[in-house]
Every structure is written in structure tokens, then in C-alpha cells.
Amino acid sequence: MPESTHTLASRYAVAETHTLASRYAVAETCTRMAVHADRREWEQLRTLFADKVVLDYTSLNGGEPVRLTPREITDAWSGTLSGYDATQHLIANQLVTVEGDRAVCTASFQATHRLAAAHGASLWTLGGDYRWELVRNGDRWLIDTVVMTATWGDGNQALPVRAAG
């Protein structure tokens, strides 16, 4: 017996609701990466990552992408970001696609880094795009790839060296 139009519509509505919930969860996971990093919440940040994560910051630093554990990522970011008085990573224009247990989120970002400077500006701002790839793990989405593409920068470009020192 063919399904009724009502039954088909209900199935579509359930599937669409599930897709929207997944898309929201993916976008929130990516946003939390920025928020936890700025707040120096390293333990919470660590929970957002899969067991191994490809990090590609080559547009900023050169070199090759690396594959790291969540602890290696947060240890490195703690060492880098903790040298600043404050950072603010704004994530906007998130676009999410979900295919089964895999998802991709792309977004624009603006990252402002502040470090009081006796000489020169105390801010360094960087902008561009992020691309995250995520895998579903039970009812959670975990980041397994981060690609940051810096397209512009402004301010005191010597701050990263000072913050690392």
C-alpha cells in the first residue's frame, strides 16, 4: 500500500529537523573552538577534537600541515595564545554541509591579538577563512581537520614574536 502524503511529509519533516540539528551542532562545535581558545579553557577545547587532527596554518606560517593529538594542539595554543594580554577570534558566515557521519563547516574569521607595547601598536588583527572537517562520534561532532587561510592582516606584526618570548 503506498504511503500517504501525510506520512511522507512527516518523514521529510523528521529528516529535515535531524539535518538542522546536526548543522547547528557542527557550527556550535566550530564556534566553541574559538571561544575556548580565547578564554584559555584548554580542557574544554581538547574535548572538541578527534583523536588525531590535521592542522593547516600554512597560509600564515608556511611549512606543511601537521597531524596532532588534542593535547598537542592545546599545549601549543596555550604556549602561543597565553603570551597575549587577550585574543578574540570572531567566527561568522558559517556554512555547514552534513553527509552521513561527516560534516564540513566553512566560515570567515577575524582574530584580534592584544599585547601592551611600549613601542608600536598593541593590536595585531588577522582575517580570512576557516574550513573545519568533523566526524560524528555518538551524539557529538568532533573536529578532525582545521584549515585556516589568512587573507589579510593589520596592525603590529611583531606581536606574535613578542608574545612567544
Backbone as numpy.savetxt, mean C-alpha at the origin, in Angstrom:
# Nx Ny Nz CAx CAy CAz Cx Cy Cz
-36.48 -27.44 -14.51 -37.33 -26.26 -14.51 -36.43 -25.02 -14.51
-36.64 -24.08 -15.42 -35.80 -22.87 -15.47 -35.98 -22.01 -14.21
-34.88 -21.34 -13.87 -34.93 -20.44 -12.72 -35.80 -19.23 -13.04
-36.45 -18.74 -12.02 -37.27 -17.55 -12.21 -36.38 -16.32 -12.32
-36.91 -15.28 -12.87 -36.19 -14.02 -12.97 -35.82 -13.53 -11.58
-36.71 -13.74 -10.62 -36.45 -13.31 -9.24 -35.25 -14.05 -8.65
-35.16 -15.36 -8.88 -34.05 -16.16 -8.35 -32.74 -15.73 -8.99
-32.74 -15.50 -10.30 -31.53 -15.04 -10.98 -31.09 -13.67 -10.45
-32.05 -12.78 -10.25 -31.73 -11.45 -9.72 -31.15 -11.55 -8.32
-31.68 -12.45 -7.50 -31.17 -12.62 -6.14 -29.74 -13.14 -6.17
-29.47 -14.11 -7.04 -28.11 -14.63 -7.15 -27.15 -13.54 -7.61
-27.57 -12.74 -8.56 -26.73 -11.64 -9.04 -26.46 -10.66 -7.91
-27.50 -10.33 -7.13 -27.34 -9.37 -6.03 -26.37 -9.90 -4.99
-26.45 -11.18 -4.66 -25.53 -11.78 -3.68 -24.10 -11.74 -4.22
-23.92 -12.12 -5.47 -22.59 -12.10 -6.08 -22.02 -10.68 -6.12
-22.85 -9.72 -6.47 -22.40 -8.33 -6.54 -22.03 -7.81 -5.16
-22.82 -8.17 -4.14 -22.52 -7.75 -2.78 -21.19 -8.35 -2.32
-20.95 -9.62 -2.64 -19.68 -10.27 -2.29 -18.51 -9.58 -2.98
-18.68 -9.24 -4.26 -17.63 -8.55 -5.01 -17.35 -7.18 -4.41
-18.39 -6.44 -4.09 -18.20 -5.11 -3.49 -17.50 -5.21 -2.14
-17.87 -6.19 -1.34 -17.23 -6.38 -0.04 -15.75 -6.71 -0.22
-15.45 -7.56 -1.19 -14.04 -7.90 -1.46 -13.26 -6.68 -1.94
-13.86 -5.91 -2.84 -13.17 -4.72 -3.35 -12.90 -3.74 -2.21
-13.87 -3.55 -1.32 -13.69 -2.66 -0.18 -12.56 -3.18 0.73
-12.57 -4.48 1.01 -11.55 -5.06 1.89 -10.15 -4.91 1.29
-10.04 -5.08 -0.01 -8.74 -4.91 -0.68 -8.28 -3.46 -0.55
-9.16 -2.51 -0.87 -8.80 -1.09 -0.79 -8.41 -0.70 0.64
-9.14 -1.22 1.61 -8.83 -0.89 3.00 -7.48 -1.48 3.42
-7.18 -2.68 2.99 -5.88 -3.27 3.31 -4.75 -2.39 2.79
-4.89 -1.91 1.56 -3.85 -1.06 0.97 -3.75 0.28 1.70
-4.87 0.85 2.07 -4.87 2.09 2.82 -4.22 1.89 4.20
-4.52 0.77 4.82 -3.94 0.47 6.14 -2.41 0.39 6.07
-1.87 -0.06 4.93 -0.42 -0.10 4.80 0.17 1.30 5.02
-0.44 2.30 4.41 0.05 3.67 4.56 -0.19 4.19 5.97
-1.37 3.95 6.50 -1.73 4.46 7.83 -0.82 3.87 8.91
-0.65 2.54 8.90 0.19 1.90 9.92 1.64 2.34 9.81
2.13 2.53 8.58 3.51 3.00 8.41 3.66 4.41 8.99
2.73 5.30 8.69 2.81 6.67 9.21 2.68 6.73 10.73
1.90 5.85 11.30 1.70 5.83 12.76 2.77 5.00 13.47
3.67 4.40 12.69 4.74 3.56 13.23 4.16 2.36 13.98
3.07 1.81 13.46 2.40 0.64 14.04 2.91 -0.61 13.32
4.13 -0.99 13.66 4.83 -2.03 12.91 4.19 -3.39 13.03
3.69 -3.74 14.20 3.04 -5.05 14.37 1.78 -5.14 13.51
0.95 -4.09 13.52 -0.27 -4.09 12.71 0.08 -4.11 11.22
1.11 -3.37 10.85 1.54 -3.34 9.45 1.95 -4.73 8.99
2.68 -5.43 9.83 3.18 -6.76 9.48 2.04 -7.71 9.13
0.87 -7.55 9.76 -0.25 -8.47 9.54 -0.91 -8.30 8.17
-0.56 -7.25 7.45 -1.17 -7.00 6.14 -0.48 -7.75 5.01
0.67 -8.35 5.28 1.49 -8.94 4.23 1.40 -10.47 4.22
1.55 -11.03 3.02 1.70 -12.47 2.85 3.07 -12.89 3.39
3.34 -14.19 3.40 4.61 -14.69 3.94 5.83 -14.13 3.23
5.73 -13.93 1.93 6.79 -13.31 1.13 6.15 -12.24 0.26
6.81 -11.10 0.15 6.27 -9.96 -0.58 7.32 -9.44 -1.54
6.91 -9.20 -2.78 7.78 -8.55 -3.75 7.61 -7.04 -3.55
8.71 -6.36 -3.25 8.70 -4.90 -3.12 9.48 -4.31 -4.28
8.85 -3.40 -4.99 9.51 -2.76 -6.12 9.44 -1.24 -5.93
10.54 -0.70 -5.43 10.70 0.74 -5.27 11.80 1.24 -6.20
12.00 0.53 -7.31 13.10 0.83 -8.21 12.96 2.18 -8.90
11.75 2.68 -9.04 11.59 4.00 -9.68 12.21 5.10 -8.82
12.34 4.85 -7.53 12.91 5.82 -6.61 14.38 5.51 -6.31
14.66 4.25 -6.05 15.98 3.86 -5.55 16.86 3.14 -6.58
16.33 2.80 -7.75 17.09 2.01 -8.70 17.17 0.57 -8.23
18.09 -0.18 -8.79 18.27 -1.57 -8.38 17.21 -2.49 -8.95
16.94 -3.56 -8.22 15.99 -4.58 -8.63 14.92 -4.74 -7.54
13.73 -5.21 -7.91 12.74 -5.54 -6.88 13.30 -6.60 -5.94
12.83 -6.62 -4.70 13.27 -7.59 -3.70 12.08 -8.39 -3.19
12.37 -9.55 -2.68 11.34 -10.42 -2.09 11.67 -10.57 -0.61
10.78 -10.07 0.25 11.06 -10.00 1.69 9.92 -10.58 2.52
10.23 -10.92 3.76 9.21 -11.34 4.72 8.57 -10.08 5.32
7.41 -10.22 5.93 6.81 -9.06 6.61 7.72 -8.43 7.66
8.45 -9.24 8.40 9.36 -8.69 9.41 10.49 -7.91 8.75
11.04 -8.41 7.67 12.11 -7.69 6.97 11.61 -6.35 6.44
10.38 -6.33 5.96 9.80 -5.08 5.45 9.65 -4.08 6.58
9.02 -4.50 7.66 8.75 -3.54 8.75 10.04 -3.12 9.45
11.02 -4.01 9.54 12.31 -3.61 10.11 12.97 -2.53 9.25
12.93 -2.73 7.93 13.53 -1.74 7.01 12.77 -0.42 7.06
11.44 -0.49 7.00 10.64 0.74 7.02 10.76 1.45 8.35
10.84 0.70 9.44 11.02 1.32 10.75 12.33 2.09 10.79
13.39 1.49 10.26 14.68 2.16 10.23 14.67 3.41 9.38
13.93 3.39 8.30 13.88 4.54 7.39 12.92 5.61 7.89
11.67 5.22 8.14 10.64 6.21 8.48 10.80 6.80 9.88
11.37 6.05 10.80 11.53 6.55 12.17 12.53 7.70 12.26
13.32 7.90 11.22 14.26 9.01 11.20 13.60 10.35 10.92
12.36 10.33 10.48 11.62 11.57 10.21 10.83 11.98 11.44
10.57 13.27 11.56 9.68 13.76 12.62 8.26 13.26 12.38
7.86 13.19 11.10 6.53 12.71 10.74 6.51 12.37 9.25
5.60 11.47 8.89 5.34 11.19 7.48 3.84 11.11 7.29
3.40 11.37 6.07 1.98 11.23 5.75 1.89 10.71 4.31
1.39 9.49 4.19 1.20 8.87 2.89 -0.30 8.89 2.58
-0.69 9.72 1.64 -2.09 9.82 1.23 -2.32 8.92 0.02
-3.36 8.10 0.09 -3.70 7.17 -0.97 -5.06 7.61 -1.53
-5.14 7.75 -2.87 -6.39 8.23 -3.48 -6.62 7.53 -4.82
-7.84 7.66 -5.30 -8.23 7.13 -6.61 -7.98 5.64 -6.72
-8.36 4.90 -5.68 -8.15 3.46 -5.69 -9.08 2.78 -6.69
-8.49 1.92 -7.52 -9.24 1.09 -8.45 -8.89 -0.35 -8.13
-9.91 -1.17 -7.91 -9.70 -2.55 -7.47 -10.35 -3.51 -8.45
-9.61 -4.55 -8.80 -10.19 -5.66 -9.56 -9.95 -6.93 -8.74
-10.98 -7.78 -8.72 -10.91 -9.04 -7.99 -11.22 -10.16 -8.98
-10.35 -11.14 -8.99 -10.57 -12.34 -9.80 -10.28 -13.55 -8.93
-11.34 -14.16 -8.43 -11.18 -15.31 -7.55 -10.49 -14.91 -6.27
-9.37 -15.58 -5.98 -8.62 -15.32 -4.76 -7.45 -14.37 -4.97
-7.45 -13.65 -6.08 -6.41 -12.66 -6.39 -7.07 -11.31 -6.61
-6.35 -10.24 -6.26 -6.86 -8.88 -6.47 -5.70 -7.96 -6.79
-6.04 -6.89 -7.50 -5.08 -5.83 -7.80 -5.73 -4.52 -7.42
-4.97 -3.68 -6.74 -5.43 -2.33 -6.40 -4.38 -1.35 -6.91
-4.83 -0.38 -7.67 -3.94 0.70 -8.10 -4.46 1.99 -7.47
-3.53 2.90 -7.20 -3.92 4.16 -6.57 -2.84 5.21 -6.79
-3.26 6.45 -6.71 -2.31 7.57 -6.69 -1.87 7.76 -5.25
-0.67 8.28 -5.07 -0.21 8.58 -3.71 0.52 9.91 -3.68
0.53 10.50 -2.49 1.37 11.64 -2.19 1.95 11.38 -0.81
3.27 11.33 -0.72 3.95 11.03 0.54 4.77 12.23 0.97
4.43 12.79 2.12 5.15 13.93 2.66 5.99 13.46 3.84
7.24 13.85 3.84 8.19 13.48 4.88 8.69 14.76 5.54
8.61 14.82 6.88 9.02 16.03 7.59 10.17 15.73 8.53
11.19 16.58 8.43 12.33 16.51 9.34 12.83 17.93 9.51
12.79 18.42 10.75 13.26 19.78 11.01 14.67 19.95 10.48
14.88 21.00 9.73 16.19 21.24 9.11 16.67 22.64 9.46
17.90 22.72 9.93 18.48 24.02 10.24 18.73 24.81 8.96
19.06 24.09 7.89 19.32 24.72 6.59 18.49 24.01 5.54
17.69 24.76 4.87 16.86 24.17 3.82 15.47 23.83 4.33
14.63 23.42 3.41 13.24 23.10 3.73 13.16 21.85 4.61
12.12 21.79 5.42 11.94 20.64 6.31 11.02 19.58 5.72
10.57 19.78 4.47 9.66 18.82 3.85 10.24 18.26 2.55
9.97 16.98 2.33 10.23 16.33 1.05 8.96 15.58 0.69
8.40 15.90 -0.45 7.15 15.29 -0.89 7.37 14.55 -2.19
6.76 13.39 -2.26 6.90 12.52 -3.41 5.51 12.10 -3.86
5.30 12.00 -5.16 4.00 11.58 -5.67 4.15 10.57 -6.78
3.08 9.84 -7.03 3.08 8.86 -8.09 1.96 7.86 -7.92
2.27 6.62 -8.23 1.25 5.56 -8.23 1.75 4.33 -7.49
0.82 3.64 -6.86 1.06 2.34 -6.26 0.27 1.29 -7.02
0.82 0.10 -7.06 0.10 -1.08 -7.55 0.35 -2.19 -6.53
-0.72 -2.65 -5.92 -0.63 -3.75 -4.97 -1.28 -4.98 -5.59
-0.69 -6.13 -5.35 -1.32 -7.39 -5.68 -1.57 -8.11 -4.36
-2.76 -8.69 -4.25 -3.16 -9.31 -3.00 -3.69 -10.71 -3.25
-3.60 -11.54 -2.22 -4.14 -12.90 -2.27 -5.11 -13.05 -1.10
-6.20 -13.75 -1.36 -7.17 -14.00 -0.29 -6.64 -15.13 0.59
-6.69 -14.92 1.90 -6.28 -15.92 2.88 -7.43 -16.03 3.88
-8.29 -16.99 3.67 -9.50 -17.09 4.50 -10.40 -15.91 4.22
-10.70 -15.13 5.25 -11.56 -13.96 5.06 -10.76 -12.66 4.98
-9.44 -12.78 4.83 -8.58 -11.58 4.76 -7.88 -11.51 3.42
-7.50 -10.30 3.05 -6.67 -10.07 1.86 -5.29 -9.68 2.32
-4.26 -10.35 1.78 -2.89 -10.07 2.16 -2.10 -9.57 0.95
-1.27 -8.58 1.17 -0.46 -7.99 0.11 0.72 -8.90 -0.16
0.90 -9.28 -1.45 2.09 -10.06 -1.80 2.98 -9.36 -2.82
2.53 -8.21 -3.32 3.36 -7.41 -4.23 3.05 -5.93 -4.02
4.08 -5.11 -3.93 3.95 -3.66 -3.85 4.88 -3.05 -4.89
4.29 -2.30 -5.82 5.09 -1.58 -6.81 4.77 -0.10 -6.65
5.79 0.68 -6.29 5.63 2.12 -6.16 6.33 2.76 -7.35
5.60 3.60 -8.06 6.18 4.31 -9.19 6.14 5.80 -8.88
7.30 6.35 -8.56 7.40 7.78 -8.28 7.41 8.53 -9.61
6.54 9.54 -9.71 6.48 10.32 -10.95 6.88 11.77 -10.73
6.94 12.21 -9.47 7.37 13.58 -9.19 7.82 13.69 -7.74
8.61 14.70 -7.49 9.07 14.99 -6.14 9.28 16.49 -5.99
9.21 16.95 -4.75 9.37 18.38 -4.49 9.93 18.55 -3.08
10.66 19.61 -2.88 11.17 19.91 -1.55 12.61 19.48 -1.38
12.98 19.27 -0.13 14.36 19.00 0.26 14.71 17.54 0.02
15.35 17.26 -1.10 15.69 15.89 -1.46 16.84 15.32 -0.62
17.45 16.15 0.20 18.51 15.66 1.09 17.94 15.05 2.38
16.64 15.21 2.62 16.05 14.70 3.86 16.19 13.19 4.03
16.00 12.37 2.99 16.14 10.92 3.20 17.52 10.55 3.73
18.56 11.17 3.26 19.92 10.88 3.75 20.05 11.30 5.21
19.51 12.48 5.54 19.55 12.97 6.94 18.74 12.06 7.86
17.58 11.63 7.40 16.72 10.78 8.22 17.36 9.42 8.48
18.12 8.92 7.51 18.78 7.62 7.66 19.98 7.70 8.60
20.53 8.91 8.78 21.74 9.08 9.60 21.45 9.12 11.00
